[in-house]
Amino acid sequence: MFTTIQDFVNEWTRENQSTQRVLDTLTDASHSQKIAPDFRSLGQLGWHIATTIHEMLSRTGLTFDPPGGEHHAPASAKTIADTYRAAAAGLTSAIHSQWTDESLAESADMYGEQWKNATTLRILISHEIHHRGEMIVLMRQAGLRVPDIYGPTREDWIAQGMEPLV
């Protein structure tokens, strides 16, 4: 659990940079890639990640600009990436200006339960990582090169002349 605002900001910065790299890799053509007909598309997952930042954290009382646009994912991959970039920056700025370390111990109603703000921040990051993992599978299916996140990708190994592990 986070005990200081700076602890959160440090981890949030690392994780949102990774998510931003994933979103910046998407193309308009890859937007509709799905694992199966009744599942979210790559674009819908990206939009969900981008819009959840404000949706979730506004429940804690933090105020920052909500994402513009519709409930449904826009057709433009760039719009999704730019929306995420603005939401991530808005959250960081809002936390720095509106909360203190003591705010992390305060609770807010989150989907019918009382969560400490520190818990909400942890779940936000975990939620993003979860959906980013789904996106990476769809990116491979769509023929996109996946950026390295926690280590080299298969493509990175090959580019370095190494035999990828299988």
MOWOSUL-V475676 format. One line per field, one symbol per residue. psi: psi as a letter, one per 20 degrees, with the letter a starting at -180 (. if undefined). A space follows every 50 residues. Layout:
# MOWOSUL-V475676
psi = ???
This chain:
# MOWOSUL-V475676
psi = qpiqghgghggggghhhghhhghihqrhhihjpqhrhkrqrghhgghggh hhgggghhhiiqprpqqrarhqpriphhggghgggggghgggggghhiqr hhhhiqqqonljqopqhhgggghggggggghhgghhghgghijqppqqfj rqrghggghjjqoqq.
